[in-house]
Every structure is written in C-alpha cells, then in structure tokens.
Amino acid sequence: MSLTAQDVLHSLDEFLKAEQDRNGGPAPAERPGHRRQFLWPRPSVSAQYNVKPRDFKRTVRFEIHGEAFTVHVAETPFGVFGKCEDLWAEAKAPNENQMLVNLRRELEPLFNRQFAISRTLGMTRRYDGAISDLPPTQLVRLLYCPDRDVAHTAMSSVEAHAGDGLYTPALIRVLQDRSHPLRRIAQWCTLDIFEDLPNVCATAEQAKEAVAAVQGLMTRAADDYARAIYKAGDVLGDHVANEDAAEALLKVLVDGPEPYGRRSAIHGLFHLCEWMPEKKEEAVAALKRASRTDPEPVLRQYAKVMIQDIVQAGPHGPEPVLPDEVV
C-alpha cells in the first residue's frame, strides 16, 4: 500500500514525540552551525601524480569505526598511495603507516555524515546509501539532521516531489514545532520549499494553513537561529505575496511579541510592496506606527528607514542586529 500524506505526518509526529520524551519536554531551540557543503568523492590524489591502476600491486586490511576494508597500495617515487574502492577514498604519504593515518583522516567527514544520518533516523549502523533513496517518512525526519548539508540534501529530495502533496501536512507541522532543539534547521528547509507555495499546497485552504504556520513561527520565535525567522518574512513578502501573506506580515509587525518576528515583518513588507503596490499605503502606515511605538529602539529606526526604501522603490538597506543577538 502506498504512503499517504497522513502517513508522513504521523511518522514526523512520532519522531518529534520521541525527541521530546528524551529531553523531558520541549527543548529550547539550539543555534546550529553553518552549512558546509559535502562533496564526495574528493579529487583523486593518485590521478594528480599520474599513478596508474596497474601501479596498485598489493592490498592491506584497513579498519575504521569497527569495520574492515581492503586498501590497494601503490609504492612510487612520489610516495605510498592507498585507494579504498569501497569508500571511494584515497590518501598519500611517505610510508604505508602514515598513508593509512591520512586515509583515516580523509574518511572522517564521510563517516561523520553517515553517522549523523543514522543517529537522526534511529538506525543501528551508519547509513551508507543515497539520501534520495530514503522513503518520505525518513526524508522529512532528516530535515532535523544536525549536519545542515544532510538536511539540505533531504530538502532537495522533498522539494522535488512536493507538488504531489505527500509532504505538505508534515511541512506545516515542522513550522508549528516548538519542541525539537534543532527545529530551526528543519524550519529553514521548510520555508525554502514554501517559496513555491502554490506548487506545495493542493487547495486554497491548505495554503492559508501554511501561511498561518509561517505567521505563527514569526510570532513566537525568541531567536533567529539559522536565519529561519528572517526567511519567514521573505517567503511571505517576496514569494507568496498575496492577501493572506500581507495580513500575516502586518499582524506580526503590529502585535508580534518577539523582535525577531517584527524585524522580519519589516523586511517582508518591503518586498510585498514590490509585488503588491496596492498594499503600499497600508504597509507604510503600519511602519510609521512601528517607527513611533515599537518597544525595540533599533526596530523603530529600521521601520523609518524601510519607509524611505519603499517610497523610493528600493533597494532596501541591511537589517539591524538586535541587542544581545549572536550573529
């Protein structure tokens, strides 16, 4: 029986509940590191020295993280080369022992990535397959992977099939998540997918639910880790840009309790006015009120500057850094 959107949502809910149980309740959002793009295999060091396949004349046993692999060895005037074909990895050194040390160092990023996948999915051993081969129930969980490049790769697979509606309820749930410590990674990925919201939502009602989830994220977020909250306003103003998005941005600006959401709304309104010039008067009026009454001084100034940018038809200037914000 084929998977349904409710199956994917149920799997995500189970994943989030298990994490919450481990943490003894909802956890504060953690600030993730930057994405570091992973490319494998790396450039062939033997090819750089023109070492031919026939030069690898013997093999040695190589162990790493409890697994054993065969390494083909070539001894040349340029040094000792090792090639592990099972892992698509090579290394070079003046002697065999150092070559194996270098090979282990070369392989650590690959194993770290595979272990990050397996830990996120609850697997008992490293995952050595392609991320795109995983079922939808696991791909949506990988949006929470602490390795942001893994999450980004999973996002690309989800996005490629988002038009069939299989992921939409789960993606909305990601934006509503208030418990997983790595939720900002998953929320950034979801917002990137929601840049093409008409393709993701099958009905107008579902699109409204998605916009409401973005608004809710902006309203309650007490941080802007992974730049997820900044992206939320950009998605509403620069990509969705409809009546619901306009209402959401204005609501966050006027009533949002968190400065990160209000900052994002100010930026989003600039782009909204580009796509919906009929909203310019209402947006400028709201920004004028914010420039006088926002509790955060830097946002009062930001609103003033954004009014000028809107009136002059841009481009907009940089957003301010909030007090105590770590960037």
C-alpha atoms as a printed R data frame, in Angstrom:
    type eleno elety resid chain resno      x      y       z
1   ATOM     1    CA   MET     A     1  0.000  0.000   0.000
2   ATOM     2    CA   SER     A     2  1.386  3.389  -0.997
3   ATOM     3    CA   LEU     A     3  2.168  6.088   1.540
4   ATOM     4    CA   THR     A     4 -0.237  8.944   2.158
5   ATOM     5    CA   ALA     A     5  0.341 12.464   3.432
6   ATOM     6    CA   GLN     A     6 -1.126 11.377   6.773
7   ATOM     7    CA   ASP     A     7  1.432  8.557   6.977
8   ATOM     8    CA   VAL     A     8  4.280 11.049   6.543
9   ATOM     9    CA   LEU     A     9  2.727 13.401   9.106
10  ATOM    10    CA   HIS     A    10  2.226 10.562  11.581
11  ATOM    11    CA   SER     A    11  5.849  9.475  11.181
12  ATOM    12    CA   LEU     A    12  7.052 13.022  11.853
13  ATOM    13    CA   ASP     A    13  4.812 13.314  14.925
14  ATOM    14    CA   GLU     A    14  6.266 10.070  16.294
15  ATOM    15    CA   PHE     A    15  9.774 11.394  15.682
16  ATOM    16    CA   LEU     A    16  9.053 14.678  17.458
17  ATOM    17    CA   LYS     A    17  7.372 12.947  20.395
18  ATOM    18    CA   ALA     A    18 10.305 10.578  20.848
19  ATOM    19    CA   GLU     A    19 12.729 13.508  20.899
20  ATOM    20    CA   GLN     A    20 10.568 15.386  23.375
21  ATOM    21    CA   ASP     A    21 10.404 12.313  25.623
22  ATOM    22    CA   ARG     A    22 14.208 12.061  25.524
23  ATOM    23    CA   ASN     A    23 14.517 15.711  26.503
24  ATOM    24    CA   GLY     A    24 11.902 15.513  29.244
25  ATOM    25    CA   GLY     A    25  9.718 18.055  27.457
26  ATOM    26    CA   PRO     A    26 10.052 20.786  24.826
27  ATOM    27    CA   ALA     A    27 13.643 21.959  24.408
28  ATOM    28    CA   PRO     A    28 14.888 25.471  23.617
29  ATOM    29    CA   ALA     A    29 15.981 25.958  20.038
30  ATOM    30    CA   GLU     A    30 19.692 25.406  19.540
31  ATOM    31    CA   ARG     A    31 21.834 27.628  17.381
32  ATOM    32    CA   PRO     A    32 23.140 25.376  14.585
33  ATOM    33    CA   GLY     A    33 26.385 25.843  12.764
34  ATOM    34    CA   HIS     A    34 26.648 26.984   9.187
35  ATOM    35    CA   ARG     A    35 26.041 24.609   6.335
36  ATOM    36    CA   ARG     A    36 29.244 23.073   4.997
37  ATOM    37    CA   GLN     A    37 28.696 21.566   1.594
38  ATOM    38    CA   PHE     A    38 29.798 17.953   1.362
39  ATOM    39    CA   LEU     A    39 31.340 16.667  -1.871
40  ATOM    40    CA   TRP     A    40 32.304 13.032  -2.301
41  ATOM    41    CA   PRO     A    41 34.451 11.526  -3.631
42  ATOM    42    CA   ARG     A    42 37.203 14.076  -3.226
43  ATOM    43    CA   PRO     A    43 39.689 14.742  -6.048
44  ATOM    44    CA   SER     A    44 41.866 11.708  -6.733
45  ATOM    45    CA   VAL     A    45 45.350 12.238  -5.326
46  ATOM    46    CA   SER     A    46 46.718  9.332  -7.400
47  ATOM    47    CA   ALA     A    47 45.431 10.939 -10.584
48  ATOM    48    CA   GLN     A    48 47.221 14.157  -9.661
49  ATOM    49    CA   TYR     A    49 50.509 12.200  -9.646
50  ATOM    50    CA   ASN     A    50 49.570 10.122 -12.689
51  ATOM    51    CA   VAL     A    51 49.609  6.875 -10.722
52  ATOM    52    CA   LYS     A    52 48.072  4.196 -12.939
53  ATOM    53    CA   PRO     A    53 45.668  1.434 -11.786
54  ATOM    54    CA   ARG     A    54 48.363 -1.148 -12.615
55  ATOM    55    CA   ASP     A    55 50.658  0.513 -10.056
56  ATOM    56    CA   PHE     A    56 48.442 -0.665  -7.171
57  ATOM    57    CA   LYS     A    57 50.059 -4.063  -6.856
58  ATOM    58    CA   ARG     A    58 49.089 -5.224  -3.362
59  ATOM    59    CA   THR     A    59 46.422 -4.806  -0.713
60  ATOM    60    CA   VAL     A    60 46.259 -4.236   3.039
61  ATOM    61    CA   ARG     A    61 43.448 -4.552   5.569
62  ATOM    62    CA   PHE     A    62 42.203 -1.227   6.910
63  ATOM    63    CA   GLU     A    63 39.901 -0.796   9.913
64  ATOM    64    CA   ILE     A    64 37.856  2.254  10.790
65  ATOM    65    CA   HIS     A    65 34.936  2.616  13.223
66  ATOM    66    CA   GLY     A    66 34.703 -1.143  13.724
67  ATOM    67    CA   GLU     A    67 34.590 -2.000  10.020
68  ATOM    68    CA   ALA     A    68 37.308 -3.518   7.822
69  ATOM    69    CA   PHE     A    69 38.046 -2.562   4.236
70  ATOM    70    CA   THR     A    70 40.576 -3.502   1.572
71  ATOM    71    CA   VAL     A    71 43.035 -0.788   0.575
72  ATOM    72    CA   HIS     A    72 45.010 -1.114  -2.652
73  ATOM    73    CA   VAL     A    73 48.584  0.141  -2.273
74  ATOM    74    CA   ALA     A    74 50.960  1.650  -4.832
75  ATOM    75    CA   GLU     A    75 54.597  2.402  -3.968
76  ATOM    76    CA   THR     A    76 56.016  5.121  -6.220
77  ATOM    77    CA   PRO     A    77 58.917  7.589  -6.288
78  ATOM    78    CA   PHE     A    78 56.375 10.203  -5.102
79  ATOM    79    CA   GLY     A    79 55.335  8.215  -2.036
80  ATOM    80    CA   VAL     A    80 52.918  5.483  -0.991
81  ATOM    81    CA   PHE     A    81 49.374  5.761  -2.315
82  ATOM    82    CA   GLY     A    82 46.339  3.982  -0.915
83  ATOM    83    CA   LYS     A    83 42.962  3.534  -2.581
84  ATOM    84    CA   CYS     A    84 39.866  2.229  -0.780
85  ATOM    85    CA   GLU     A    85 37.462  1.469  -3.603
86  ATOM    86    CA   ASP     A    86 34.560  0.549  -1.314
87  ATOM    87    CA   LEU     A    87 34.587  4.067   0.150
88  ATOM    88    CA   TRP     A    88 35.793  5.997  -2.913
89  ATOM    89    CA   ALA     A    89 38.733  7.416  -0.965
90  ATOM    90    CA   GLU     A    90 42.464  7.813  -1.493
91  ATOM    91    CA   ALA     A    91 45.465  9.006   0.501
92  ATOM    92    CA   LYS     A    92 49.193  9.553   0.056
93  ATOM    93    CA   ALA     A    93 52.149  9.649   2.455
94  ATOM    94    CA   PRO     A    94 55.893  8.925   2.592
95  ATOM    95    CA   ASN     A    95 55.212  5.464   4.090
96  ATOM    96    CA   GLU     A    96 52.392  2.976   4.446
97  ATOM    97    CA   ASN     A    97 51.607  3.615   8.103
98  ATOM    98    CA   GLN     A    98 51.262  7.351   7.577
99  ATOM    99    CA   MET     A    99 49.226  6.730   4.432
100 ATOM   100    CA   LEU     A   100 46.700  4.761   6.477
101 ATOM   101    CA   VAL     A   101 46.637  7.528   9.083
102 ATOM   102    CA   ASN     A   102 45.960 10.044   6.313
103 ATOM   103    CA   LEU     A   103 43.290  7.800   4.817
104 ATOM   104    CA   ARG     A   104 41.510  7.641   8.146
105 ATOM   105    CA   ARG     A   105 41.619 11.431   8.377
106 ATOM   106    CA   GLU     A   106 40.306 11.684   4.818
107 ATOM   107    CA   LEU     A   107 37.392  9.394   5.637
108 ATOM   108    CA   GLU     A   108 36.246 11.014   8.890
109 ATOM   109    CA   PRO     A   109 33.942 13.570   7.200
110 ATOM   110    CA   LEU     A   110 32.219 10.770   5.282
111 ATOM   111    CA   PHE     A   111 31.690  8.671   8.396
112 ATOM   112    CA   ASN     A   112 30.587 11.693  10.435
113 ATOM   113    CA   ARG     A   113 27.955 12.441   7.813
114 ATOM   114    CA   GLN     A   114 26.753  8.852   7.653
115 ATOM   115    CA   PHE     A   115 26.601  8.591  11.437
116 ATOM   116    CA   ALA     A   116 24.656 11.868  11.606
117 ATOM   117    CA   ILE     A   117 22.085 10.390   9.242
118 ATOM   118    CA   SER     A   118 21.821  7.124  11.153
119 ATOM   119    CA   ARG     A   119 21.526  8.845  14.550
120 ATOM   120    CA   THR     A   120 18.790 11.146  13.263
121 ATOM   121    CA   LEU     A   121 16.851  8.205  11.826
122 ATOM   122    CA   GLY     A   122 17.479  5.890  14.776
123 ATOM   123    CA   MET     A   123 19.479  3.362  12.767
124 ATOM   124    CA   THR     A   124 21.881  0.985  14.465
125 ATOM   125    CA   ARG     A   125 24.731  1.424  11.957
126 ATOM   126    CA   ARG     A   126 25.983  4.127   9.650
127 ATOM   127    CA   TYR     A   127 23.816  4.854   6.630
128 ATOM   128    CA   ASP     A   128 25.905  4.293   3.510
129 ATOM   129    CA   GLY     A   129 23.196  4.720   0.880
130 ATOM   130    CA   ALA     A   130 21.986  7.711  -1.066
131 ATOM   131    CA   ILE     A   131 19.774 10.159   0.809
132 ATOM   132    CA   SER     A   132 17.435 10.288  -2.186
133 ATOM   133    CA   ASP     A   133 16.774  6.552  -1.764
134 ATOM   134    CA   LEU     A   134 15.173  7.036   1.652
135 ATOM   135    CA   PRO     A   135 11.366  6.850   1.933
136 ATOM   136    CA   PRO     A   136  9.364 10.052   2.531
137 ATOM   137    CA   THR     A   137  8.819  9.170   6.198
138 ATOM   138    CA   GLN     A   138 12.575  9.298   6.754
139 ATOM   139    CA   LEU     A   139 13.365 12.185   4.417
140 ATOM   140    CA   VAL     A   140 11.131 14.527   6.377
141 ATOM   141    CA   ARG     A   141 12.888 13.489   9.605
142 ATOM   142    CA   LEU     A   142 16.261 14.247   8.045
143 ATOM   143    CA   LEU     A   143 15.283 17.910   7.841
144 ATOM   144    CA   TYR     A   144 16.231 17.883  11.537
145 ATOM   145    CA   CYS     A   145 19.702 16.432  10.968
146 ATOM   146    CA   PRO     A   146 22.411 18.360  12.865
147 ATOM   147    CA   ASP     A   147 24.532 18.191   9.707
148 ATOM   148    CA   ARG     A   148 22.924 21.020   7.786
149 ATOM   149    CA   ASP     A   149 24.185 19.771   4.440
150 ATOM   150    CA   VAL     A   150 22.389 16.465   5.077
151 ATOM   151    CA   ALA     A   151 19.226 18.413   5.888
152 ATOM   152    CA   HIS     A   152 19.708 20.478   2.735
153 ATOM   153    CA   THR     A   153 20.118 17.350   0.614
154 ATOM   154    CA   ALA     A   154 16.984 15.843   2.151
155 ATOM   155    CA   MET     A   155 15.198 19.132   1.473
156 ATOM   156    CA   SER     A   156 16.093 18.897  -2.208
157 ATOM   157    CA   SER     A   157 14.569 15.416  -2.403
158 ATOM   158    CA   VAL     A   158 11.427 16.556  -0.588
159 ATOM   159    CA   GLU     A   159 11.153 19.623  -2.808
160 ATOM   160    CA   ALA     A   160 11.450 17.538  -5.968
161 ATOM   161    CA   HIS     A   161  8.234 15.698  -5.020
162 ATOM   162    CA   ALA     A   162  6.467 18.415  -3.026
163 ATOM   163    CA   GLY     A   163  3.978 19.003  -5.814
164 ATOM   164    CA   ASP     A   164  2.187 15.717  -5.162
165 ATOM   165    CA   GLY     A   165  1.098 16.925  -1.707
166 ATOM   166    CA   LEU     A   166  2.640 13.998   0.141
167 ATOM   167    CA   TYR     A   167  4.777 16.219   2.390
168 ATOM   168    CA   THR     A   168  2.591 19.296   2.858
169 ATOM   169    CA   PRO     A   169  0.893 18.488   6.202
170 ATOM   170    CA   ALA     A   170  4.235 17.376   7.659
171 ATOM   171    CA   LEU     A   171  5.966 20.545   6.465
172 ATOM   172    CA   ILE     A   172  3.276 22.662   8.095
173 ATOM   173    CA   ARG     A   173  3.853 20.700  11.292
174 ATOM   174    CA   VAL     A   174  7.577 21.478  11.078
175 ATOM   175    CA   LEU     A   175  6.779 25.194  11.192
176 ATOM   176    CA   GLN     A   176  4.460 24.609  14.154
177 ATOM   177    CA   ASP     A   177  7.114 22.624  16.056
178 ATOM   178    CA   ARG     A   178  8.037 24.118  19.412
179 ATOM   179    CA   SER     A   179  9.874 21.180  20.953
180 ATOM   180    CA   HIS     A   180 12.798 19.829  18.912
181 ATOM   181    CA   PRO     A   181 16.104 21.578  19.703
182 ATOM   182    CA   LEU     A   182 17.160 21.527  16.026
183 ATOM   183    CA   ARG     A   183 13.845 22.822  14.704
184 ATOM   184    CA   ARG     A   184 15.368 25.940  13.155
185 ATOM   185    CA   ILE     A   185 17.286 23.780  10.655
186 ATOM   186    CA   ALA     A   186 14.090 21.995   9.613
187 ATOM   187    CA   GLN     A   187 12.101 25.225   9.572
188 ATOM   188    CA   TRP     A   188 14.611 26.944   7.305
189 ATOM   189    CA   CYS     A   189 14.400 23.993   4.904
190 ATOM   190    CA   THR     A   190 10.603 24.069   5.001
191 ATOM   191    CA   LEU     A   191 10.499 27.784   4.306
192 ATOM   192    CA   ASP     A   192 12.792 27.280   1.342
193 ATOM   193    CA   ILE     A   193 10.315 24.737  -0.046
194 ATOM   194    CA   PHE     A   194  7.416 27.109   0.693
195 ATOM   195    CA   GLU     A   195  8.893 29.710  -1.624
196 ATOM   196    CA   ASP     A   196  6.866 27.868  -4.260
197 ATOM   197    CA   LEU     A   197  3.767 27.596  -2.090
198 ATOM   198    CA   PRO     A   198  1.189 27.181  -4.906
199 ATOM   199    CA   ASN     A   199  3.034 24.060  -6.022
200 ATOM   200    CA   VAL     A   200  3.160 22.642  -2.491
201 ATOM   201    CA   CYS     A   201 -0.449 23.269  -1.411
202 ATOM   202    CA   ALA     A   202 -3.244 21.451  -3.216
203 ATOM   203    CA   THR     A   203 -6.026 23.755  -2.036
204 ATOM   204    CA   ALA     A   204 -6.538 27.364  -1.069
205 ATOM   205    CA   GLU     A   205 -7.407 26.221   2.452
206 ATOM   206    CA   GLN     A   206 -4.114 24.383   2.765
207 ATOM   207    CA   ALA     A   207 -2.221 27.438   1.502
208 ATOM   208    CA   LYS     A   208 -3.952 29.524   4.185
209 ATOM   209    CA   GLU     A   209 -2.901 26.984   6.794
210 ATOM   210    CA   ALA     A   210  0.690 27.170   5.560
211 ATOM   211    CA   VAL     A   211  0.712 30.980   5.721
212 ATOM   212    CA   ALA     A   212 -0.750 30.817   9.227
213 ATOM   213    CA   ALA     A   213  2.050 28.451  10.239
214 ATOM   214    CA   VAL     A   214  4.663 30.887   8.911
215 ATOM   215    CA   GLN     A   215  2.960 33.702  10.799
216 ATOM   216    CA   GLY     A   216  2.907 31.630  13.971
217 ATOM   217    CA   LEU     A   217  6.616 30.911  13.645
218 ATOM   218    CA   MET     A   218  7.381 34.623  13.283
219 ATOM   219    CA   THR     A   219  5.133 35.473  16.207
220 ATOM   220    CA   ARG     A   220  6.619 33.149  18.806
221 ATOM   221    CA   ALA     A   221 10.316 32.795  17.853
222 ATOM   222    CA   ALA     A   222 12.639 34.209  20.523
223 ATOM   223    CA   ASP     A   223 15.687 33.784  18.276
224 ATOM   224    CA   ASP     A   224 16.655 33.878  14.614
225 ATOM   225    CA   TYR     A   225 18.874 30.801  14.538
226 ATOM   226    CA   ALA     A   226 19.686 29.524  11.044
227 ATOM   227    CA   ARG     A   227 18.118 32.775   9.802
228 ATOM   228    CA   ALA     A   228 14.811 30.928   9.757
229 ATOM   229    CA   ILE     A   229 12.755 33.868  11.023
230 ATOM   230    CA   TYR     A   230 14.323 36.267   8.532
231 ATOM   231    CA   LYS     A   231 13.456 33.775   5.796
232 ATOM   232    CA   ALA     A   232  9.866 33.527   7.028
233 ATOM   233    CA   GLY     A   233  9.199 37.200   6.321
234 ATOM   234    CA   ASP     A   234 10.971 36.961   2.993
235 ATOM   235    CA   VAL     A   235  8.825 33.996   1.970
236 ATOM   236    CA   LEU     A   236  5.601 35.821   2.818
237 ATOM   237    CA   GLY     A   237  6.567 39.131   1.255
238 ATOM   238    CA   ASP     A   238  8.748 38.167  -1.695
239 ATOM   239    CA   HIS     A   239  7.393 34.757  -2.730
240 ATOM   240    CA   VAL     A   240  3.817 34.240  -1.553
241 ATOM   241    CA   ALA     A   241  2.828 37.922  -1.785
242 ATOM   242    CA   ASN     A   242 -0.950 37.597  -1.575
243 ATOM   243    CA   GLU     A   243 -3.706 38.924   0.676
244 ATOM   244    CA   ASP     A   244 -3.104 36.282   3.342
245 ATOM   245    CA   ALA     A   245  0.637 36.966   3.368
246 ATOM   246    CA   ALA     A   246  0.026 40.712   3.619
247 ATOM   247    CA   GLU     A   247 -2.337 40.244   6.542
248 ATOM   248    CA   ALA     A   248  0.157 37.973   8.282
249 ATOM   249    CA   LEU     A   249  3.054 40.410   7.918
250 ATOM   250    CA   LEU     A   250  1.003 43.338   9.177
251 ATOM   251    CA   LYS     A   251 -0.299 41.309  12.107
252 ATOM   252    CA   VAL     A   252  3.210 40.288  13.164
253 ATOM   253    CA   LEU     A   253  4.503 43.853  12.860
254 ATOM   254    CA   VAL     A   254  1.689 45.314  14.926
255 ATOM   255    CA   ASP     A   255  1.110 42.607  17.525
256 ATOM   256    CA   GLY     A   256  4.143 40.311  17.402
257 ATOM   257    CA   PRO     A   257  5.665 39.913  20.878
258 ATOM   258    CA   GLU     A   258  9.138 38.954  19.638
259 ATOM   259    CA   PRO     A   259 11.517 41.446  17.984
260 ATOM   260    CA   TYR     A   260 12.877 38.822  15.571
261 ATOM   261    CA   GLY     A   261  9.470 38.358  14.032
262 ATOM   262    CA   ARG     A   262  8.800 42.093  13.851
263 ATOM   263    CA   ARG     A   263 12.175 42.668  12.200
264 ATOM   264    CA   SER     A   264 11.357 40.001   9.642
265 ATOM   265    CA   ALA     A   265  7.943 41.539   9.010
266 ATOM   266    CA   ILE     A   266  9.509 44.930   8.302
267 ATOM   267    CA   HIS     A   267 11.749 43.364   5.691
268 ATOM   268    CA   GLY     A   268  8.900 41.297   4.279
269 ATOM   269    CA   LEU     A   269  6.701 44.356   3.824
270 ATOM   270    CA   PHE     A   270  9.284 45.940   1.553
271 ATOM   271    CA   HIS     A   271  9.058 43.032  -0.871
272 ATOM   272    CA   LEU     A   272  5.295 42.806  -0.501
273 ATOM   273    CA   CYS     A   273  5.028 46.381  -1.767
274 ATOM   274    CA   GLU     A   274  7.138 45.440  -4.785
275 ATOM   275    CA   TRP     A   275  4.719 42.685  -5.771
276 ATOM   276    CA   MET     A   276  1.515 44.287  -4.457
277 ATOM   277    CA   PRO     A   277  1.863 48.047  -4.855
278 ATOM   278    CA   GLU     A   278 -1.768 48.424  -3.827
279 ATOM   279    CA   LYS     A   279 -0.598 47.492  -0.310
280 ATOM   280    CA   LYS     A   280  1.956 50.280  -0.129
281 ATOM   281    CA   GLU     A   281 -0.273 52.783   1.673
282 ATOM   282    CA   GLU     A   282 -1.309 50.280   4.346
283 ATOM   283    CA   ALA     A   283  2.238 48.999   4.793
284 ATOM   284    CA   VAL     A   284  3.714 52.486   5.129
285 ATOM   285    CA   ALA     A   285  1.049 53.434   7.671
286 ATOM   286    CA   ALA     A   286  1.873 50.348   9.750
287 ATOM   287    CA   LEU     A   287  5.586 51.072   9.518
288 ATOM   288    CA   LYS     A   288  5.013 54.670  10.611
289 ATOM   289    CA   ARG     A   289  3.229 53.404  13.718
290 ATOM   290    CA   ALA     A   290  6.070 50.966  14.353
291 ATOM   291    CA   SER     A   291  8.621 53.755  13.970
292 ATOM   292    CA   ARG     A   292  6.935 55.513  16.889
293 ATOM   293    CA   THR     A   293  5.744 52.700  19.116
294 ATOM   294    CA   ASP     A   294  7.850 49.563  18.644
295 ATOM   295    CA   PRO     A   295  9.368 48.586  22.009
296 ATOM   296    CA   GLU     A   296 12.779 47.997  20.424
297 ATOM   297    CA   PRO     A   297 14.663 51.203  19.504
298 ATOM   298    CA   VAL     A   298 16.619 49.623  16.660
299 ATOM   299    CA   LEU     A   299 13.363 48.432  15.094
300 ATOM   300    CA   ARG     A   300 11.843 51.892  15.366
301 ATOM   301    CA   GLN     A   301 14.786 53.165  13.350
302 ATOM   302    CA   TYR     A   302 14.600 50.208  10.956
303 ATOM   303    CA   ALA     A   303 10.942 50.976  10.275
304 ATOM   304    CA   LYS     A   304 11.807 54.592   9.468
305 ATOM   305    CA   VAL     A   305 14.496 53.530   7.019
306 ATOM   306    CA   MET     A   306 12.224 50.961   5.398
307 ATOM   307    CA   ILE     A   307  9.538 53.568   4.805
308 ATOM   308    CA   GLN     A   308 12.048 55.573   2.782
309 ATOM   309    CA   ASP     A   309 13.132 52.463   0.880
310 ATOM   310    CA   ILE     A   310  9.523 51.638  -0.009
311 ATOM   311    CA   VAL     A   311  8.667 55.170  -1.062
312 ATOM   312    CA   GLN     A   312 11.823 55.401  -3.169
313 ATOM   313    CA   ALA     A   313 11.227 51.912  -4.634
314 ATOM   314    CA   GLY     A   314 14.368 50.465  -3.087
315 ATOM   315    CA   PRO     A   315 16.717 48.777  -2.882
316 ATOM   316    CA   HIS     A   316 16.346 48.153   0.824
317 ATOM   317    CA   GLY     A   317 19.236 48.510   3.224
318 ATOM   318    CA   PRO     A   318 20.640 45.919   5.643
319 ATOM   319    CA   GLU     A   319 18.611 44.765   8.599
320 ATOM   320    CA   PRO     A   320 19.808 45.765  12.070
321 ATOM   321    CA   VAL     A   321 21.329 43.473  14.648
322 ATOM   322    CA   LEU     A   322 19.229 43.267  17.775
323 ATOM   323    CA   PRO     A   323 20.706 43.781  21.260
324 ATOM   324    CA   ASP     A   324 22.272 40.568  22.609
325 ATOM   325    CA   GLU     A   325 21.804 38.837  19.243
326 ATOM   326    CA   VAL     A   326 24.632 36.460  18.343
327 ATOM   327    CA   VAL     A   327 25.406 36.624  14.625
